[in-house]
Amino acid sequence: MPIEAIAALICGVLILIQPRLLNYVVAIYLIVIGVFGIAPYFMSGLR
């Protein structure tokens, strides 16, 4: 599932609707991408 593309699309729509949300949207986007990026490394350690 292309989680990055879906997150980018949602963030873009939110910024268009409410430009003042830019800081929060970018922060949440970076956190989500970071969590999904490092999750496989933690999950492989559990097996």
N, C-alpha and C positions, 0 to 999 in steps of 0.2 A: 504494500500500500504506500503510495507516495505521500507520506505524512508532511514532508517539507512543502510540497506544492499546495496541499490543502491548507496548511497553516499560513502560507504566504497569501493565498487567496482571501482567507478570512481576515487577516490583518489588513490587507489592502482595502477591503470593503469597509472595515471599521474606521480606517483613517479617512476614507472619503466621506463617510457619514459624519464623523466627529473628529475634525483635525486636532483638537486639543488632546485627544487620546494617544497621540503619536508616541510619547515617551513610554506610556504603559504598554502599548501594543508591541513596540520594539522590544521592551524588556521581557514581556511574556513570550514573544516569539523566540528570542534567544534562549530563554530558559527551556522551553519545550524542545527546541532543536538540540540543545545540549544534553538534556535528559535522554532523548531517544538516541543520541549519538553514543553515549557512554553506557547505556543500559545493556547492550550485548556483552560488554566486558564483565559486568557484574553478574549477569545471568550465567555466563559460561563458567564462572567460578563456583557456582552452586551445584553443578553436576559432578 
